[in-house]
Amino acid sequence: MSENVVHLHKATDPPDSTAVTTLTVVPDAPPERPVPLWVRSGRAVKHAVTHERTRSAGRAVVRHGLYTFNGGRIAARRTWDGRTGSRYERMIRAAEAAGNLEAAEEWEERLQRFRAARHHRRMDLLHSPVDAAKGVAVGAGMSVGVLVALGVVLAISTGEVGDVVTPLSATIDFIALLIRIVQIVWGPAVTIGPFLALLALWSVGRKQQAAPQWALPANVRSGEGEPITPSIVVKALRDLGIAPLKNAIKEMGDAGASMLGPITIAGCGVEVDVTLPSGVATDEVQKRRRKLAENLTRHEHEVFITIPQAARTVRLWIADSGALDEPIGPSPLVIDETLTADYKKGKAPWGQDLRGDAATISLYQRHLLVTGLSNQGKTAALRALALWLALDRSVQFWIADLKGIGDWAMFDGIAQVLIEGPSDDHVIQATEMVEDAVEEMNRRIEERRRDPNVVFEPLIVVVDEAQLAFMCPVIGDDKRPYGGSKATSRYFMAVRKIHNQGRAVDVLMWQGTQDPTDQNLPKLVREGAHTRASLVLGTESQARMALGDKAVDGGAAPHLLRQGLDKGTLVVASDGIAIPAGQSSITVRTHFIDDEPAAEIAARAKALRDGVTTLRVVDQDEERDALADVAAVIGDEARLRTNEVLKRLHALDPKVYGDQWTNDRLKALLEEHGEEPKKSHGVMVVHRDHVARALANRDTDGSASAAQ
C-alpha cells in the first residue's frame, strides 16, 4: 500500500508568476437540420397506414367486398350445379380417384337419371305455351261468365238493368288499381333491387366465410378449427406432459417431424399415424385424449385415438371443428324405395363411419348385441337392421319388445311372433319364445343330420330391453327362475344354446339392452355375440362388458361419447363390417329412421311377402273378444264407417285398441271369419249383419271343432 509524503519545510523555489492558465471553450452543438416536410409526411402516412385500426378497417373493406364477390360465385356455382350434371361429374371423378368404383357407378347412374328427367322437362316445355294459352283463355272466359252471371243476379235483385255490368266494371277498376300500384312501386323497386341482390350475395359469402384467412375477424382467425399441420400435431404431442416424449422431440434434429406419417383427408377430418419414440407407450397417449384434443384446438369428442398393427404407433383422427354435430342425412332405406335385401350376400346400410364412407354390415349367421345407456338410440339402431332384413322375404322374425310402447309395432304382419309389454308376464312369454326357438334349432339340426344339403329360412329372434329378462325374479312351476345368470335360468340357458349352435342352422339371436352390468348382461351371453355394438356408456368397465377387452385396449371408447349429444353413434366390434387395418373396432354414426318412414319401409316388406299372420301379445289387463266388441260398438246401426268403428273401439278400451288398430287390422279380423268391410258411396263401412254373420260362423266353427 502506498503512503503520502508531507513536507514540513517551505519550498525555496517560488512558483512561476508568468504561467498562463489556458481555458478550453467547447462550442455548442450545431442545431439539427430540419426534417423535410415530405419526410415528416411520409412518417405520418406510414404510422397511419400501419396502425391497427387502419389495418382492421382495411381487412373489413376487403372482407366484405370479397363476401359479395365470392357470394356471387357461390350462388352461380349452386345454380349451375342445379341446372347441370356438374355435381355428379365431380363426385364421379372423386370416386374414381379414390379407387371406389362402386361409388363411381352409383353416381354415374344418378347422373343418367338426372339427364333423363331434365330431357323430360324440356320436352314438356314444347307443349307448355299452348297449354298455358288454352288455360288463360278458358280461365278468362269462365271469369267473365261468372262476373256476368253475378251481375244478372244483382240486376234481378235491384231491378236495375245497368247492374248487369257492375261486377265486371268493379273487377276492371280493381285491375286498374293494381296497375297503378305497380307503376308507383316499380321505380323504387328497380332502384333498390340491385342493392337487395348485392345484400343477398353478401349474406351468402358471409355465411360461407368466403374471404382469405388474413381478412377474417381476429376471433375467427385464431379460434377453434384451425387447419391441422405437422407442426401443430408435434406441438400438441410435445405438450401432453409425457417427459420422455417431450425430451425425444427436443433431441430430434427435425423437431419431431419424422414421427408423423402423411396427414390425409379422411371424411370430415384428417388422419395421421404417429410413431412414438422409445420409452413412450401408446396407452400413455390414449389416456390423455382430452388434453391432446385441447392442444389441437378441438373438443374431446372430435379426436379419436386407435392402435394400428405397427409397433409404437397411434393413429389420430381429428375432425373438422363442429363437423360431428352435423346430421349425416337419411337412410338409403328411406330415400330409395327400390332397395332390396339379401340375407346371405347383402350388407345393411347402417350409417357412416368417421371418414364419411357408408358403413354397411353383413348380418349373415351373426348373433347381435346392441347396448348403451337409456334413450340414446339403441332401439332405432337395432330396428334399422331389422327393417333392411325384412326386405328379404325369406327371413322370419320372432320379436319380443319388452319396452312395449310400439317401437316394433310396424312388424305386425311381418313377424310371426310379436310380444309387446314390460311386465313379468311378457318376460315369461319372451322366455318361452326363445325356448321355442331352441326347439326349432334342434329340429333343424336333426333334419340337417338326415340331409346335409337341406337349406333353412333364416329365423331372427329379437329381444329388445333384454335386461328385463335377465333381471326377472319370477320362478316357474318347475322351480327354475326365468331370469338370472346361472345354469338354472331359463332365459339365460335358452340364449346360450342358440349362441352355441343356432348359427349353423340360421337361427340367430339379436338382443338390445341398456346400462350393462354383470347382473343384467352375463359374460357368457355378451361374449356369444358375433357383432357387438355400443352407444354411449358411463364407465370404461361397462365399455369392456359391451365390446370386450380387445376392442377397448385397441382404442374403442363408447364411454367417452357424449350422452344426449352423440345419439345414434355406435362403436362396433364385428367381422361383418369393414374395419380399418390394424383396428379392432369402428365408430359408426347411424341413420335415424323415425316411426313414420319405418312404417313405410315395413309396408314395402309386407308387399314382398305372401302374408304373415302375427301372433301378437300386447300389454293388457284382460282378454277381449275383438269381434264381439265390434258388434257392440256398431249397436243398432245398419252400417258404420270403419274410422268410426275404430274410434269407438278406442273409447271402449284405449289400452287394447290403441294406435296399432288400423283399417287393415279391422279388415283382417273380419276376413278371418269370412266377411270384410264394403264400400258404400265411396267410403269403407262395416255392416252390422256382416259382423253378426261372422260371429255366427265363428261360433259354428268352434262348436264343430269341439264336437270333433
C-alpha positions, 0 to 999 in steps of 0.5 A: 500500500502506498503512503503520502509524503508531507513536507514540513519545510517551505519550498525555496523555489517560488512558483512561476508568476508568468504561467498562463492558465489556458481555458478550453471553450467547447462550442455548442452543438450545431442545431439539427437540420430540419426534417423535410416536410415530405419526410415528416409526411411520409412518417405520418402516412406510414404510422397511419397506414400501419396502425391497427385500426387502419389495418382492421378497417382495411381487412373489413373493406376487403372482407366484405367486398370479397363476401359479395364477390365470392357470394356471387360465385357461390350462388352461380356455382349452386345454380349451375350445379342445379341446372347441370350434371356438374355435381355428379361429374365431380363426385364421379371423378372423386370416386374414381380417384379414390379407387371406389368404383362402386361409388363411381357407378352409383353416381354415374347412374344418378347422373343418367337419371338426372339427364333423363328427367331434365330431357323430360322437362324440356320436352314438356316445355314444347307443349307448355305455351299452348297449354298455358294459352288454352288455360288463360283463355278458358280461365278468362272466359269462365271469369267473365261468365261468372262476373256476368252471371253475378251481375244478372243476379244483382240486376234481378235483385235491384231491378236495375238493368245497368247492374248487369255490368257492375261486377265486371266494371268493379273487377276492371277498376280493381285491375286498374288499381293494381296497375297503378300500384305497380307503376308507383312501386316499380321505380323504387323497386328497380332502384333498390333491387340491385342493392337487395341482390348485392345484400343477398350475395353478401349474406351468402359469402358471409355465411360461407366465410368466403374471404382469405384467412388474413381478412377474417375477424381476429376471433375467427382467425385464431379460434377453434378449427384451425387447419391441422399441420405437422407442426401443430400435431408435434406441438400438441404431442410435445405438450401432453406432459409425457417427459420422455416424449417431450425430451425425444422431440427436443433431441430430434434434429427435425423437431419431431417431424419424422414421427408423423406419417402423411396427414390425409383427408379422411371424411370430415377430418384428417388422419395421421399415424404417429410413431412414438419414440422409445420409452413412450407407450401408446396407452400413455397417449390414449389416456390423455385424449382430452388434453391432446384434443385441447392442444389441437384446438378441438373438443374431446369428442372430435379426436379419436385415438386407435392402435394400428398393427405397427409397433409404437404407433397411434393413429389420430383422427381429428375432425373438422371443428363442429363437423360431428354435430352435423346430421349425416342425412337419411337412410338409403332405406328411406330415400330409395324405395327400390332397395332390396335385401339379401340375407346371405350376400347383402350388407345393411346400410347402417350409417357412416363411419368417421371418414364419411364412407357408408358403413354397411354390415353383413348380418349373415349367421351373426348373433347381435348385441346392441347396448348403451345407456337409456334413450340414446338410440339403441332401439332405432339402431337395432330396428334399422337392421331389422327393417333392411332384413325384412326386405328379404322375404325369406327371413322370419322374425320372432320379436319380443319388445319388452319396452312395449310402447310400439317401437316394433309395432310396424312388424305386425304382419311381418313377424310371426311372433310379436310380444309387446309389454314390460311386465313379468308376464311378457318376460315369461312369454319372451322366455318361452319364445326363445325356448321355442326357438331352441326347439326349432334349432334342434329340429333343424339340426336333426333334419340337417343330420338326415340331409346335409344339403337341406337349406333353412329360412333364416329365423331372427329372434329379437329381444329388445330391453333384454335386461328385463329378462335377465333381471326377472325374479319370477320362478316357474312351476318347475322351480327354475327362475326365468331370469338370472345368470346361472345354469338354472335360468331359463332365459339365460340357458335358452340364449346360450344354446342358440349362441352355441349352435343356432348359427349353423342352422340360421337361427340367430339371436339379436338382443338390445339392452341398456346400462350393462352390468354383470347382473343384467348382461352375463359374460357368457351371453355378451361374449356369444355375440358375433357383432357387438355394438355400443352407444354411449356408456358411463364407465370404461368397465361397462365399455369392456362388458359391451365390446370386450377387452380387445376392442377397448385396449385397441382404442374403442371408447363408447364411454367417452361419447357424449350422452344426449349429444352423440345419439345414434353413434355406435362403436362396433366390434364385428367381422361383418363390417369393414374395419380399418387395418390394424383396428379392432373396432369402428365408430359408426354414426347411424341413420335415424329412421323415425316411426313414420318412414319405418312404417313405410319401409315395413309396408314395402316388406309386407308387399314382398311377402305372401302374408304373415299372420302375427301372433301378437301379445300386447300389454293388457289387463284382460282378454277381449273378444275383438269381434264381439266388441265390434258388434257392440260398438256398431249397436243398432246401426245398419252400417258404420264407417270403419274410422268410426268403428275404430274410434269407438273401439278406442273409447271402449278400451284405449289400452287394447285398441290403441294406435296399432288398430288400423283399417287393415287390422279391422279388415283382417279380423273380419276376413278371418271369419269370412266377411270384410268391410264394403264400400258404400258411396265411396267410403269403407263401412262395416255392416252390422249383419256382416259382423253378426254373420261372422260371429255366427260362423265363428261360433259354428266353427268352434262348436264343430271343432269341439264336437270333433 
